[in-house]
Amino acid sequence: MGDARTENRRLWDEWSDDFQALWNADTADGDLPPAPCPFTADAPGGSQPEILPSVEGLDVVELGCGGGQASVGTADEGADRVVGVDVSSGQLAHARKLRDLYGVDARFVEGDVTHLPLAADAFDVAFSGWVLQMVGDLETCLTEARRVLRDDGVLVFDVPHPFYELFDPASEALERSYHATGRREITIDEDYDADMVVFDRKVGDYHRALVDAGFDVERVLEPGSDDPDDYDDDPLESNRPELMATVPRSLRFWAVAN
């Protein structure tokens, strides 16, 4: 059983080209690939203007930026400075290409979210999308997020909903107990040398870790709908509309540094 960070970096370096091809599969010739900003009204759970009216003019960091879509989208929304951090050089290569396609100002650096290569008190906003479930030391990751944020800075992150993760997406059958937390390995492709390593946690585990790291939790969101027709097809085939209409697919936290 290898180190989770090393295994995940190997996987994403191998998977990055195929993953980005799937992400961009519906992009018409001549169009820009999708680069959604996580703070707009159409983001999961909607915007929260009482907490963050706008990213315009702010300094923003993405923790685990992958192919850079959210960082580029945030820069396109008017953020003053955007930095994306990721362990995968393969993903960062795609992020830089996307930045250049959009012509926005964003910097992408290789680094670990539990040891950020960034100065303290440097950002107004930090965000992360579907990354923290792959981080074994959640407490240190959130402590690092607090370190690089200024006082009253905002942290927003999404993870796969722990309850959804209990189900087999094909059979929609419950596979294990919600209380069975810890390390789990997911095979993305038999041809890849590495599997994805994730850490199953309860909703309360995320909340407690945020509070212990120095955040006030302002919103806990479970976006979704009970109508299967409200869900788009997922090119990775990891989602099932019928199951998503029954169980929330994602979990989003909004927190403020105290």
Protein Blocks (a to p, Z undefined) as FASTA:
>chain_A
ZZfklmmmmmmmmmmmmmmmmmmmmpcghiacddddfkbfkbghiaafklmmbfghiacd
dehjlnommmmmmmmnopabdcdddfblklmmmmmmmmmmnopacddddddfklccbdeh
kbfbdcdehklmmpmblmlmmmmmmmmpcehiacddddddfklmmpcfklopafbdfklg
cjddddfblkbmbdcddddddfklmmmmmmmnopacfbdcdeddfbfklpccdfklpacf
klmmmpcfbdcdddddZZ
